[in-house]
C-alpha cells in the first residue's frame, strides 16, 4: 500500500477495531462493539462483537489483532508505516531492536478471545483516529501461518471487511463483492464494486461520460485543460481536505546539502502561477506545510513567498552568484508513459522555467512510473522530487511526524535533533495550547531548514451524478468508505 487508491481497496477487505464514519470521517465501532479508557487516558480495552468470523468461516478473535500488530512491528517485514504504532508503550523499542536482542513485547495483548487491551506511552487525543488506518486492521493469522509469504495469493483470501476479493487483474481492475460473513452485511450497499487503475485523465473522463464509470474521485484524473468547464456541471464536486503538494530536497547531495540553496529554490517559485495556469481547480498556494483546518494547529502565514531578489541573494551567499558554477541538477516526478502530459509534468516544466529565469540555473527533468519513482525516492536516489501528503488523521502531528529523523516517510535525508525534540515534547504534553505552540515552532524550523518546499493545498475533486450515486459525503480527511456508497441507478435497472 502506497496511497489512497490502494487504501480504498484494503478498507473494503479488512476492518480494524474501529472504522471510519462516512459522513464525519471520525472513528466509530468496527469489529469492536465498545471500549473503555482508563482514568489516566493511557489504557484502552476493546470488546469484540459476538460471532465475528472471517470470510472462510473461521472465528475472528482478539488473538488475530495481537498477532497482526506484532507482525506489523517485526522489522523483517519492512512495514512502511510501523511508526504509527510508536505511541504504544514499548512499540518503538520492539520495532527497532537488534536481531536476537531481548526486548520486552509492546504493551498490547489479547486478554481473552474477545477482549483486546492497549497501553500507550502517554495519552494521545487522536489514538482512535489512528486505529481507522489499515495498518491496525486484523489479518487472518491462520492463513498467514499456513502460507506466510503467499497468503494474499490464495484463490479466496480470508477477509474481515464488508467485501471479498474476486480478482486483482494487473493494469485492468480489482473486483470485490459483498462479504456475507461481515458483521454489518445488511448495511453494505452494493453487491459488486470494480476499481479501475486508470492513470490518464482523458481516458477516465471518457469512460465516465460514456457511463462505464460511476465515480471519478482521484484529484489527478480530472483533465486540467477543461476543468473550468467541468466546474459548471452539477456532477462536479469540490471541497477542502487535508492534503499538500510539495517538493522534497535530497539534503545529502551537493549542492542541496546547503540550506541557502534549498531556500533560494523555494523562494524562486511563484506558487500562484502553478495553481492558476496548471491545476486550475481553486487550489490555494501553500503558505505553510500544514493545511488550514488541522486540529491543534493555528494556521499562520509563513515566509513561503515569491521573492526572486532574496532567492538570488541567498544563492550568491551559498557561493553561486547569478547561478555561476551551479551544477546541473535533476527534478524527478512520476507520470503516465502515454497520453497527454500529467499535472506533474506540467508543474515540472513550470518549475524548470522559473529556476532558469530567476536563478539562472539549469534543471533536467526525469520521469518514471510510480513504483520505480517511489523506490528511488525511498533510496534517496534523486535530487529534487515531487511529493504529496494526505493527513492520516486530523492533527498537526500527522503532517510534522513524517520529517522526524528516523521516520521512514521522511525521504529527504534531513535530520534535526531540535525538531525531533519538539515532536517528542508535543506527545509528552497534555496541554492542548502548549501542543499548538510546539507545532508552530516545529513547522517554522522545518520551513527555515527547507528540506521541503510546499507548493499548494489540495482541493478534493470528485465527479459523480448525485441522482444516481448516494453515500459519498465530503469530509476534511477525504475518507469515503465504499460500504456506504449506493448505486441507485443500478437498483432502478433491476
C-alpha positions in Angstrom: 0.0 0.0 0.0 1.4 3.4 -1.0 -1.6 5.7 -1.4 -5.3 6.5 -1.2 -6.3 4.3 -4.2 -4.7 1.2 -2.6 -6.2 2.1 0.8 -9.8 2.1 -0.6 -9.4 -1.5 -1.7 -7.8 -2.6 1.6 -10.6 -0.8 3.5 -13.1 -2.9 1.7 -11.4 -6.2 2.6 -10.0 -5.7 6.1 -11.5 -4.0 9.2 -10.0 -2.9 12.5 -11.3 -2.4 16.0 -12.8 0.9 14.8 -13.9 2.1 11.3 -14.5 5.4 9.6 -17.8 7.3 9.8 -18.6 8.1 6.2 -20.1 11.5 7.0 -17.6 12.9 9.5 -14.6 10.7 9.0 -14.4 10.2 12.7 -13.8 6.8 14.4 -16.9 4.6 15.1 -17.1 1.0 16.4 -15.9 -1.6 13.9 -15.0 -5.2 14.9 -15.0 -3.9 18.4 -18.5 -3.0 19.6 -17.3 -0.9 22.5 -14.2 0.2 24.5 -13.3 1.7 27.8 -10.5 4.2 28.5 -8.6 4.2 31.9 -8.7 7.2 34.1 -5.1 8.2 33.1 -6.2 8.1 29.4 -3.4 5.6 28.6 -5.1 2.2 28.5 -7.8 1.2 26.1 -9.8 -2.0 26.5 -11.8 -3.2 23.4 -14.6 -5.7 23.5 -15.1 -7.5 20.2 -18.5 -8.2 18.8 -20.0 -11.7 19.4 -19.9 -14.2 16.5 -17.3 -12.4 14.3 -16.0 -14.7 11.5 -13.6 -14.4 8.6 -15.0 -14.9 5.1 -13.7 -18.5 5.3 -15.9 -19.1 8.4 -13.0 -19.2 10.9 -13.6 -17.1 14.1 -12.1 -13.6 14.3 -10.6 -13.2 17.8 -8.5 -10.7 19.8 -5.6 -13.0 19.2 -5.8 -12.1 15.5 -5.2 -8.4 16.5 -2.4 -9.3 18.8 -0.6 -11.3 16.1 -1.3 -8.8 13.3 0.1 -5.9 15.3 3.2 -7.9 16.3 3.7 -8.8 12.6 3.5 -5.1 11.6 6.2 -4.3 14.2 8.5 -7.1 13.0 11.2 -5.1 11.3 11.9 -8.1 8.9 8.5 -7.4 7.3 9.5 -3.8 6.4 6.1 -2.3 7.2 6.2 1.2 5.9 4.0 2.9 8.4 5.0 0.9 11.5 6.0 4.3 13.1 2.3 5.0 13.6 2.4 2.4 16.4 5.1 4.2 18.3 2.6 5.8 20.7 2.0 2.3 22.1 4.3 1.6 25.1 7.3 -0.4 24.1 6.4 -0.4 20.3 9.3 1.7 19.1 11.9 -0.3 21.1 10.4 -3.6 19.9 10.4 -2.4 16.2 13.9 -1.0 16.2 15.5 -3.8 18.3 18.6 -5.6 17.0 18.0 -9.2 15.9 18.3 -11.5 18.9 18.0 -8.6 21.4 15.9 -9.5 24.5 13.4 -6.7 24.1 10.1 -6.8 26.1 7.0 -7.1 23.8 4.9 -3.9 23.2 2.0 -3.2 25.5 -0.9 -4.7 23.7 -2.4 -8.2 24.3 -5.5 -10.3 23.9 -6.9 -10.8 27.4 -9.2 -13.4 26.0 -10.7 -14.3 22.7 -13.0 -11.2 22.7 -11.0 -8.7 24.7 -8.0 -6.7 23.4 -6.1 -4.2 25.5 -3.6 -1.5 24.5 -1.5 0.8 26.8 0.0 4.0 25.4 3.2 5.6 26.5 1.2 8.8 27.2 -2.3 10.0 26.5 -2.9 10.6 22.8 -6.0 12.5 21.7 -6.1 11.0 18.2 -5.4 7.4 19.0 -8.8 6.2 17.9 -8.3 8.0 14.6 -5.1 6.1 14.2 -7.0 2.8 14.6 -9.0 3.5 11.5 -5.8 3.1 9.4 -5.3 -0.2 7.5 -2.1 -0.8 9.5 -4.2 -1.6 12.6 -6.7 -3.9 10.9 -6.7 -7.6 11.7 -5.1 -10.0 9.3 -6.0 -13.8 9.2 -3.5 -15.4 11.5 -4.5 -18.9 10.4 -3.9 -18.2 6.7 -0.6 -16.4 7.3 0.7 -19.3 9.5 -0.1 -21.7 6.7 1.5 -19.7 3.9 3.5 -16.7 5.4 4.7 -15.3 2.1 1.8 -16.2 -0.3 -1.4 -15.9 1.8 -2.6 -12.9 -0.3 -2.3 -15.0 -3.4 -4.7 -17.7 -2.3 -7.8 -18.2 -4.5 -10.0 -17.0 -1.7 -8.2 -14.6 0.6 -9.8 -14.7 4.1 -11.1 -11.1 4.9 -12.9 -9.4 7.7 -14.3 -6.4 5.9 -17.6 -5.7 4.0 -16.2 -7.1 0.7 -14.3 -10.2 -0.5 -11.7 -10.1 -3.3 -13.0 -11.6 -6.5 -10.0 -10.8 -8.7 -7.0 -8.5 -9.0 -6.0 -8.2 -12.6 -2.8 -6.1 -13.1 -3.5 -2.9 -15.0 -7.1 -3.9 -15.6 -9.3 -3.9 -12.5 -9.8 -5.0 -8.9 -13.2 -6.6 -8.3 -14.8 -7.0 -4.8 -18.1 -8.5 -3.9 -20.2 -8.3 -0.8 -18.9 -10.5 2.1 -21.9 -12.3 3.6 -19.9 -13.1 6.8 -19.3 -9.4 7.6 -21.0 -8.4 10.8 -22.7 -5.4 9.2 -23.5 -7.1 5.9 -27.1 -5.8 5.8 -25.8 -2.2 5.5 -23.3 -2.9 2.7 -24.8 -1.0 -0.1 -23.6 -2.7 -3.3 -23.2 -6.3 -4.4 -20.1 -5.8 -6.6 -17.6 -2.9 -7.0 -14.9 -2.6 -9.6 -11.8 -0.4 -9.1 -10.1 0.7 -12.3 -6.4 1.7 -12.1 -6.6 4.4 -14.8 -3.8 7.0 -14.9 -4.9 9.0 -18.0 -7.3 11.8 -17.1 -8.9 11.9 -20.6 -9.5 8.1 -20.5 -11.1 8.4 -17.1 -13.4 11.2 -18.2 -14.4 9.5 -21.4 -15.3 6.3 -19.5 -17.3 8.4 -17.1 -19.2 10.3 -19.8 -20.0 7.0 -21.6 -21.5 5.6 -18.4 -18.9 2.9 -17.9 -17.5 4.5 -14.8 -19.7 5.8 -11.9 -17.3 7.8 -9.9 -14.0 9.7 -10.6 -12.6 10.5 -7.2 -8.8 11.0 -7.6 -7.6 14.5 -8.0 -5.2 13.7 -10.8 -7.9 12.2 -13.0 -9.7 15.5 -13.9 -8.3 16.9 -17.2 -7.0 20.3 -16.2 -7.3 21.9 -19.6 -11.1 21.7 -19.3 -11.6 21.9 -15.5 -13.1 25.4 -15.8 -15.9 24.0 -18.0 -16.4 20.9 -15.8 -16.9 23.1 -12.8 -20.2 24.3 -14.2 -21.6 20.7 -14.3 -23.8 19.6 -11.4 -21.9 16.3 -11.2 -18.6 18.1 -10.5 -17.9 18.4 -6.7 -15.2 20.2 -4.8 -14.3 20.5 -1.1 -11.3 21.3 1.1 -9.3 18.5 2.7 -6.0 17.9 4.4 -3.6 17.4 1.6 -0.4 19.3 0.5 1.6 19.1 -2.8 5.2 19.8 -2.1 8.8 19.2 -3.3 11.4 17.1 -1.4 15.1 18.1 -1.5 17.7 15.4 -1.0 19.7 17.1 1.6 22.5 14.5 1.4 23.8 15.6 -2.0 25.7 18.6 -3.2 24.6 21.4 -3.6 21.2 20.6 -2.0 23.0 19.9 1.3 23.4 23.7 1.6 20.3 25.2 3.3 20.6 28.5 1.5 20.4 26.7 -1.9 17.2 25.0 -0.8 15.8 28.3 0.4 16.7 30.0 -2.9 15.0 27.3 -4.9 11.8 27.6 -2.8 11.7 31.4 -2.9 12.1 31.4 -6.7 8.8 29.5 -7.0 5.7 31.5 -7.9 3.1 29.2 -6.4 0.1 31.2 -7.6 1.4 30.7 -11.2 1.1 27.0 -10.7 -2.4 27.0 -9.3 -3.7 29.5 -11.9 -2.0 28.1 -15.0 -1.8 24.3 -14.3 -4.0 22.9 -11.6 -6.8 25.4 -12.1 -9.2 23.9 -9.6 -9.3 26.6 -7.0 -6.3 25.2 -5.1 -4.7 27.6 -2.6 -1.0 28.3 -2.9 0.8 26.9 0.1 2.0 29.4 2.6 2.8 26.6 5.1 3.2 22.8 5.0 0.2 22.1 7.3 -3.2 23.0 5.6 -5.8 25.2 7.2 -8.3 23.4 9.3 -6.0 20.9 11.0 -6.7 20.4 14.7 -4.2 21.6 17.2 -2.5 24.0 14.8 -3.2 27.7 14.5 -2.9 28.4 10.7 -0.3 31.1 10.1 1.1 32.8 7.0 4.8 31.8 6.6 7.7 33.2 4.6 6.9 31.0 1.6 6.5 34.0 -0.7 7.7 34.5 -4.2 10.8 36.6 -3.7 13.3 36.3 -6.6 15.5 39.1 -5.3 16.0 37.3 -1.9 16.4 34.0 -3.7 19.2 35.4 -5.9 20.9 36.9 -2.7 20.8 33.5 -0.9 22.1 31.7 -3.9 25.0 34.2 -4.1 25.7 33.8 -0.4 25.8 30.0 -0.9 28.6 30.6 -3.5 26.7 30.7 -6.8 26.2 34.4 -7.8 23.8 34.6 -10.7 23.9 30.8 -10.9 27.6 30.8 -11.8 29.3 27.4 -11.3 26.0 25.9 -10.1 26.0 22.2 -11.2 23.1 20.9 -13.3 20.6 19.2 -11.1 17.6 16.9 -11.7 13.9 17.2 -10.9 12.2 13.8 -10.6 8.5 13.1 -10.9 6.1 10.3 -11.7 3.8 10.3 -14.7 1.9 8.2 -17.2 4.0 6.7 -20.0 1.5 7.8 -22.6 -1.3 10.2 -23.2 -1.3 14.0 -22.5 1.2 15.4 -20.0 0.1 14.9 -16.5 -0.1 17.8 -14.0 3.2 16.5 -12.5 4.9 17.0 -15.8 3.4 20.4 -16.4 4.5 21.5 -12.9 8.0 20.2 -13.6 8.2 22.2 -16.8 7.0 25.4 -15.0 9.5 24.9 -12.1 12.3 24.4 -14.6 11.4 27.6 -16.3 11.2 29.6 -13.1 14.5 28.4 -11.7 16.2 29.3 -15.0 14.5 32.7 -15.2 15.0 33.8 -11.6 18.2 31.9 -10.6 19.9 31.2 -14.0 20.3 27.5 -13.1 19.6 24.5 -15.4 17.4 21.7 -14.1 16.9 18.4 -16.0 13.6 16.7 -15.8 13.2 13.0 -15.2 10.0 11.0 -15.3 9.3 7.4 -14.2 6.4 5.2 -13.4 5.0 5.2 -9.9 6.7 2.2 -8.3 10.1 2.9 -9.7 9.8 6.5 -8.7 8.7 5.6 -5.2 11.6 3.1 -4.8 14.1 5.8 -5.9 12.7 8.3 -3.5 12.9 5.9 -0.6 16.5 5.1 -1.5 17.3 8.9 -1.8 18.2 8.2 -5.5 17.1 11.7 -6.6 18.0 15.4 -6.1 14.6 17.1 -6.1 11.3 15.2 -6.3 7.7 16.0 -6.4 5.6 14.7 -3.4 2.3 14.9 -1.7 1.0 14.2 1.8 -2.6 13.5 2.9 -3.3 13.7 6.6 -3.8 10.2 8.1 -5.8 11.8 11.0 -6.9 15.3 11.9 -4.0 16.5 14.0 -0.9 18.6 13.1 1.3 15.7 14.2 0.1 13.7 11.2 2.0 16.2 8.9 5.0 17.0 11.1 5.9 13.5 12.2 6.9 12.4 8.7 10.1 14.5 8.9 11.3 13.0 12.2 14.9 11.9 11.7 14.0 8.2 12.0 10.7 8.2 10.1 10.5 6.0 7.0 8.4 8.6 5.2 11.0 11.3 5.6 12.8 10.5 2.4 14.9 13.7 2.4 17.9 12.7 4.4 17.3 15.7 6.7 17.9 15.1 10.4 17.5 17.7 13.1 17.7 16.8 16.8 15.9 20.1 17.8 13.0 19.2 15.5 12.8 15.6 16.9 12.7 17.0 20.5 9.9 19.3 19.6 7.8 16.5 18.2 8.6 14.3 21.2 7.6 17.1 23.6 4.3 17.5 21.8 3.5 13.9 22.6 4.5 14.4 26.2 2.2 17.4 26.7 -1.4 17.1 27.9 -2.0 20.8 27.5 -3.5 21.4 24.0 -2.5 25.1 23.9 1.1 24.1 24.7 0.9 21.5 21.9 -0.2 24.2 19.5 2.8 26.3 20.4 5.1 23.4 19.9 3.7 22.6 16.5 4.1 26.2 15.4 7.8 26.2 16.4 8.3 22.8 14.7 6.8 23.9 11.4 8.8 27.2 11.5 12.0 25.2 11.9 11.0 22.8 9.1 10.4 25.7 6.7 13.6 27.5 7.8 15.7 24.4 7.2 13.8 23.8 4.0 14.2 20.1 3.3 10.8 20.6 1.5 9.1 23.3 -0.5 5.3 23.2 -0.2 3.5 24.3 -3.4 -0.3 24.2 -2.9 -3.1 22.7 -0.8 -5.3 20.2 -2.5 -8.9 20.5 -3.3 -11.0 17.4 -3.2 -12.4 16.9 -6.7 -15.0 14.2 -7.5 -17.3 13.5 -10.4 -20.5 11.6 -9.9 -24.2 12.0 -10.5 -25.8 12.6 -7.1 -29.1 11.5 -8.5 -27.6 8.0 -9.2 -24.8 7.7 -6.6 -25.6 8.2 -2.9 -23.5 7.8 0.3 -20.5 10.0 -0.7 -20.0 12.7 1.9 -17.3 15.4 1.7 -15.1 15.5 4.8 -11.8 17.0 5.6 -9.9 13.7 5.6 -11.2 12.7 2.1 -12.4 9.3 3.5 -15.3 7.7 1.7 -16.0 4.1 2.8 -17.2 2.1 -0.2 -19.5 0.1 2.1 -21.7 3.2 2.4 -22.0 4.1 -1.3 -25.1 3.1 -3.2 -25.6 3.0 -7.0 -29.3 3.8 -7.0 -29.3 3.7 -10.9 -28.4 0.0 -10.8 -31.2 -0.7 -8.3 -33.7 1.0 -10.7 -32.4 -1.1 -13.6 -33.0 -4.3 -11.6 
